[in-house]
Amino acid sequence: MTETVKRYFEAFNAGDVAGMLACLSDDVAHHVNEGHIRVGKDQFAAFCAHMNRCYKEELTDMVLFEAESGTRAAAEYVVNGTYLETDEGLPAAAGQIYRLPAGSFFDLSDGLISRVTTYYNLADWTKQVSGAG
């Protein structure tokens, strides 16, 4: 099952939303960091469109983990990004560069991702793009 997760992240780094969607079940549950659960590929695609408008990101230093059952996986990585357009409720964007650790957790079924949960430290990100500290 980690092959599906690898393809998902390869598509992410390539900016290939269609490739990411191909790795997801139709009823995927997307647990957004500091946000609501979005269900379905349409909601996931809308989230990606928003993210691609506001941020340019590449994930590096990827480590993948898989549960013995093959139904769950996790990834730890570093987000290397540029803040392109101001996101509602967040500091103003001016092309700030940021780098922060993050992790994602997955449920897998029938070779597809049925849940994606992503975590990162929003306070760290805010500090980096605000130039504080």
C-alpha positions in Angstrom: 0.0 0.0 0.0 2.9 2.4 0.5 3.2 2.4 -3.4 -0.1 4.3 -3.4 1.1 6.8 -0.9 4.4 7.2 -2.8 2.4 7.9 -6.0 0.3 10.4 -4.1 3.3 12.3 -2.9 5.1 12.1 -6.3 2.0 13.7 -7.8 1.9 16.4 -5.0 5.5 17.4 -5.8 4.8 17.4 -9.5 1.8 19.7 -9.0 -0.4 16.9 -10.5 -3.8 17.2 -8.8 -5.3 14.6 -11.2 -2.5 12.2 -10.2 -3.3 12.8 -6.5 -7.0 12.3 -7.1 -6.3 9.0 -8.9 -4.8 7.7 -5.6 -8.0 8.5 -3.6 -11.2 6.6 -3.1 -14.4 8.5 -4.2 -15.4 9.0 -0.6 -12.0 10.0 0.7 -12.1 11.8 4.1 -9.6 14.7 4.1 -8.8 15.9 7.6 -7.3 19.3 7.1 -4.9 20.7 9.6 -6.7 23.3 11.8 -9.8 22.8 9.6 -12.9 20.7 8.9 -13.2 17.2 7.4 -13.9 17.3 3.7 -15.4 14.3 2.1 -15.1 13.3 -1.5 -12.8 13.9 -4.4 -14.6 17.1 -5.4 -13.9 18.6 -2.0 -10.3 17.4 -2.2 -9.8 19.0 -5.6 -11.3 22.3 -4.4 -8.9 22.3 -1.5 -5.9 21.6 -3.8 -7.0 24.5 -6.1 -7.1 26.8 -3.1 -3.7 25.6 -1.9 -2.1 25.9 -5.3 -3.3 29.5 -5.6 -1.9 30.5 -2.2 1.2 28.3 -1.8 3.9 26.6 -3.8 5.3 23.6 -1.9 7.7 20.8 -2.3 8.0 17.9 0.2 11.4 16.6 1.0 13.1 14.3 3.5 10.2 11.9 3.2 10.0 8.8 5.4 7.0 6.4 4.9 5.6 4.0 7.4 3.1 1.2 6.8 1.1 -0.8 9.3 1.5 -4.6 9.0 -2.1 -4.9 7.9 -1.5 -2.7 4.9 -4.6 -0.6 5.7 -2.8 2.3 7.4 0.3 4.3 6.5 2.0 7.5 7.7 4.6 9.9 6.3 7.0 12.3 7.9 8.5 15.0 5.7 9.7 18.7 5.5 7.5 21.2 3.7 9.5 23.7 1.7 7.2 26.4 0.5 6.6 29.9 -0.8 3.6 31.9 0.4 2.1 33.3 -2.9 -1.3 34.8 -2.1 -2.8 35.9 1.2 -4.9 33.1 2.6 -8.0 34.2 4.6 -7.4 34.8 8.3 -3.6 34.4 7.9 -0.7 36.9 7.6 -0.3 38.8 4.3 1.6 37.0 1.6 4.6 38.6 0.0 6.5 35.6 -1.4 7.8 34.5 2.0 9.8 31.3 2.1 9.1 28.7 4.8 10.3 25.3 5.9 8.6 23.2 8.5 8.2 19.6 9.5 4.8 17.9 8.9 3.2 14.5 8.8 0.3 12.8 7.1 -1.7 9.7 8.1 -3.6 7.5 5.8 -6.3 4.8 5.8 -6.1 2.6 2.7 -8.7 0.3 1.2 -8.7 -1.6 -2.2 -5.4 0.0 -3.2 -6.7 3.6 -2.7 -6.4 6.2 0.1 -9.7 6.5 2.0 -8.5 9.0 4.6 -5.8 11.7 4.6 -5.0 13.5 7.8 -2.2 16.2 7.7 -0.6 17.9 10.7 2.0 20.7 10.9 2.7 23.5 13.4 0.6 26.5 12.3 2.2 28.7 14.9 5.7 27.8 13.5 4.5 28.6 9.9 2.9 31.9 11.0 6.1 32.9 12.8 8.2 32.2 9.7 5.9 34.1 7.3 5.5 37.0 9.7 9.2 37.4 10.2 8.7 37.2 14.0 11.4 35.8 16.2 
